Amino acid sequence: ARVPGYRPTGRRRPHPLDHLMGFGKAEASIGLREAICDLALRLPYRQVAEVASAHTGQLISHQSAWRVLWAEGARVRNEEGELVEAIFANGLAPEEPETIPELVVLEADGTFLRSQGETLDRFEVKTGVAYTGKVFAGGKAHKRWRLENKHCYATTASSDAFGMSFAAGGFTRLGLHKVPNVLCAHDGLDSYGQTFADWFPHAIHQIDHFHVAKRIWELVGADETAFARARSAAFADPAGFAVELRRRRAV
């Protein structure tokens, strides 16, 4: 899991091989770094360190696990920044996959997380996922689906920066700039709607069913009877429901 590296006496510079392979001062191997990142998505840092220590037979502290995750995150952000700059600032054509899919679905939403030591007590994380289809992955009472050719992205940056980076990743992983059919599913808020309109101008937009129902609930003033009637009408004939709604507002 760790590769011992030669260190010349009195020199603090890393060994050239370590530098070439991307090893930091802790000399964690590529496999160990991937394992720590995967574990950190599910466990606190101390438990990550315990699991990693048990599997490698070496003492790994939770600080070491945190440093590995921080370094991997910095590497990903640097690569993302270089990709965005190459495409949108320098005008370089993005690399493309061998096969361009017929359809790509883009979904986006935001979630708020609590913050510590910040001006505000919470902050928004904008998340997006792109995929080419769904495959049944088992389950009877609750069916599960696996997304094919999945590309995920998340950031705390502005909506415009989110759309730009999400698009750049989709260009290189899915050939998004050449896909003939793109469906954008989002919550209908102005920020996401405008983001997708800017970066995916030829896409078809669709508000997801959860947020459609939420907007209807707000529209009818939390009246359960009116909500049930309006929801059925909206899902049965969305265009007709929209026309009727605009007519009533005009009156």
Secondary structure as the mmCIF struct_conf table of DSSP 4:
data_model
#
loop_
_struct_conf.conf_type_id
_struct_conf.id
_struct_conf.beg_label_comp_id
_struct_conf.beg_label_asym_id
_struct_conf.beg_label_seq_id
_struct_conf.end_label_comp_id
_struct_conf.end_label_asym_id
_struct_conf.end_label_seq_id
STRN STRN1 ARG A 2 ARG A 2
TURN_TY1_P TURN_TY1_P1 THR A 9 GLY A 10
BEND BEND1 ARG A 13 ARG A 13
HELX_LH_PP_P HELX_LH_PP_P1 PRO A 14 HIS A 15
HELX_RH_AL_P HELX_RH_AL_P1 PRO A 16 MET A 21
TURN_TY1_P TURN_TY1_P2 GLY A 22 GLY A 22
TURN_TY1_P TURN_TY1_P3 LYS A 25 ALA A 26
STRN STRN2 ALA A 28 ALA A 28
HELX_RH_AL_P HELX_RH_AL_P2 ILE A 30 ALA A 40
TURN_TY1_P TURN_TY1_P4 LEU A 41 ARG A 42
BEND BEND2 LEU A 43 LEU A 43
HELX_RH_AL_P HELX_RH_AL_P3 TYR A 45 THR A 56
BEND BEND3 GLY A 57 GLN A 58
HELX_RH_AL_P HELX_RH_AL_P4 HIS A 62 VAL A 84
HELX_RH_PI_P HELX_RH_PI_P1 GLU A 85 ALA A 89
BEND BEND4 ASN A 90 ASN A 90
HELX_LH_PP_P HELX_LH_PP_P2 LEU A 92 GLU A 95
BEND BEND5 GLU A 98 THR A 99
BEND BEND6 GLU A 102 GLU A 102
STRN STRN3 LEU A 103 ARG A 114
BEND BEND7 GLN A 116 ASP A 121
STRN STRN4 ARG A 122 TYR A 131
BEND BEND8 THR A 132 THR A 132
STRN STRN5 GLY A 133 PHE A 136
BEND BEND9 LYS A 140 HIS A 142
STRN STRN6 TRP A 145 GLU A 148
TURN_TY1_P TURN_TY1_P5 ASN A 149 ASN A 149
STRN STRN7 HIS A 151 THR A 155
BEND BEND10 THR A 156 ALA A 157
HELX_RH_AL_P HELX_RH_AL_P5 SER A 159 LEU A 174
HELX_RH_3T_P HELX_RH_3T_P1 LEU A 176 LYS A 178
BEND BEND11 PRO A 180 PRO A 180
STRN STRN8 ASN A 181 HIS A 186
HELX_RH_AL_P HELX_RH_AL_P6 ASP A 190 TRP A 199
TURN_TY1_P TURN_TY1_P6 PRO A 201 HIS A 202
BEND BEND12 ALA A 203 ALA A 203
STRN STRN9 ILE A 204 ILE A 207
HELX_RH_AL_P HELX_RH_AL_P7 HIS A 209 LEU A 219
TURN_TY1_P TURN_TY1_P7 VAL A 220 GLY A 221
BEND BEND13 ALA A 222 ALA A 222
HELX_RH_AL_P HELX_RH_AL_P8 GLU A 224 ALA A 236
HELX_RH_AL_P HELX_RH_AL_P9 PRO A 238 ALA A 250
#
